[in-house]
Every structure is written in structure tokens, then in C-alpha cells.
Amino acid sequence: MRKYLSFHPEEQFSFTSEELDMLDALVTRVVGILDITDERERDEAAARILSLYTPGGRSFDEVVELAVRLHKQGSTPGGRRSDGPSPERIRTERQRRRLSKKKT
């Protein structure tokens, strides 16, 4: 993640060193799961993780799961790169609880 952010200063946020370590670990996990060797795909995975991560939001496992699923579906952080059907909307546990309360 640090390497990705060094090449994309417009996406620099005020992350703590602990958050950057965690984001680096998430990128490494996703790259390992997907067996990514291409640097552009690695940057795409880092951008996807950055777009999915919010402090206090999704768990780290959810971020990894979503990043892997979106990569396999061909979705990119800024749009879509495949002609397949749009991915199903992914909701957090908090959103699911809120929606179930509204229905009742």
C-alpha cells in the first residue's frame, strides 16, 4: 500500500503507521490469494482495498473477501472492465440490520 500511495499522492490520507502496516498486510493477502504477479494488477488490488477500507467500517476479513470477489468479477475501483453482469451489492452487517428493521 505504501508503494501504491507513493505513486498516487492524490489518494494520500492521514493514515497512522499502524493503519499503513495493516493495509500493506491486506494487499499482501489479496495478492497471495489471487496469485498476482503483474505490478498493475497489484496496484489495482491496492486501490480496491483503499476504496473498501474505512476506519471502524468493514472488518479486515470482509475487505479481503470483497477485494478478491470484485477482482474475480472484473470490477475496478473506478468502474467496470468486464461485460459480465453487475456484481451484487455488498452490504455490511450494520446495513443489513438497519434494512431488516425498516422492513418490519
PABAZA-559481 format. One record per residue (C-alpha): residue number from 0; residue in three letters; x, y, z. Coordinates in steps of 0.2 Angstrom, whole numbers, plus 5000, padded with zeros to 4 digits. Each point is the difference from the previous one (the first is absolute). Layout:
<atoms>
   nufi   guba   east   north     up
    NUM    ALA      X       Y      Z
...
</atoms>
This chain:
<atoms>
   nufi   guba   east   north     up
      0    MET   5000    5000   5000
      1    ARG   5014    5012   5004
      2    LYS   5007    4997   4982
      3    TYR   4983    5003   4993
      4    LEU   4998    5016   5010
      5    SER   5017    5007   4995
      6    PHE   4995    4999   4982
      7    HIS   4982    5007   5003
      8    PRO   5003    5015   5011
      9    GLU   4982    5006   4997
     10    GLU   4994    4985   5010
     11    GLN   5011    5004   5015
     12    PHE   4990    5001   5016
     13    SER   5006    5002   5017
     14    PHE   5002    4981   5004
     15    THR   5010    4996   5016
     16    SER   5015    4988   4998
     17    GLU   4989    4986   5008
     18    GLU   4987    5003   4987
     19    LEU   5013    5000   4986
     20    ASP   5007    4983   5007
     21    MET   4983    4993   5000
     22    LEU   4996    5006   4982
     23    ASP   5017    4993   4994
     24    ALA   4995    4983   5008
     25    LEU   4983    5000   4992
     26    VAL   5008    5004   4983
     27    THR   5012    4985   5003
     28    ARG   4986    4989   5004
     29    VAL   4989    5004   4985
     30    VAL   5016    4999   4988
     31    GLY   5003    4983   5008
     32    ILE   4983    4993   4998
     33    LEU   4998    5006   4982
     34    ASP   5018    4995   4996
     35    ILE   5003    5018   4992
     36    THR   5017    5002   4992
     37    ASP   4997    5015   4989
     38    GLU   5004    5017   5008
     39    ARG   4984    5009   4993
     40    GLU   4989    4987   5007
     41    ARG   5008    5002   5017
     42    ASP   4997    5018   4999
     43    GLU   4982    4997   4995
     44    ALA   4998    4988   5015
     45    ALA   5007    5014   5011
     46    ALA   4988    5013   4993
     47    ARG   4986    4988   5003
     48    ILE   5005    4997   5018
     49    LEU   5002    5019   5003
     50    SER   4982    5003   4993
     51    LEU   4993    4986   5011
     52    TYR   5009    5005   5016
     53    THR   4993    5012   5012
     54    PRO   5005    5001   5018
     55    GLY   4987    4992   5011
     56    GLY   4991    4993   4985
     57    ARG   5002    4983   4992
     58    SER   5011    4987   5009
     59    PHE   5017    4996   4992
     60    ASP   4993    4983   4995
     61    GLU   4985    5008   4991
     62    VAL   5012    5012   4991
     63    VAL   5011    4986   4994
     64    GLU   4984    4989   4995
     65    LEU   4993    5015   4990
     66    ALA   5016    5005   4992
     67    VAL   5002    4982   4994
     68    ARG   4982    4998   4994
     69    LEU   5000    5017   4990
     70    HIS   5017    4996   4992
     71    LYS   4993    4983   4994
     72    GLN   4985    5008   4994
     73    GLY   5010    5013   4990
     74    SER   4994    5015   5010
     75    THR   5013    5014   5001
     76    PRO   5000    5014   5014
     77    GLY   4995    5013   4987
     78    GLY   4988    4990   4989
     79    ARG   4998    4983   4992
     80    ARG   5011    4992   4988
     81    SER   4989    4985   4995
     82    ASP   4985    4997   4991
     83    GLY   4993    4988   5013
     84    PRO   4985    5004   5010
     85    SER   5002    5013   5014
     86    PRO   5005    4993   5017
     87    GLU   4988    4998   5013
     88    ARG   5000    5015   5012
     89    ILE   5010    4996   5016
     90    ARG   4993    5006   5016
     91    THR   5009    5000   5017
     92    GLU   4992    4992   5015
     93    ARG   4994    5017   5007
     94    GLN   4991    5004   4983
     95    ARG   4992    4983   5000
     96    ARG   4993    5003   5018
     97    ARG   4994    5017   4996
     98    LEU   4991    4994   4984
     99    SER   4992    4985   5010
    100    LYS   4993    5013   5013
    101    LYS   4993    5010   4986
    102    LYS   4990    4986   4992
    103    THR   4992    4995   5017
</atoms>
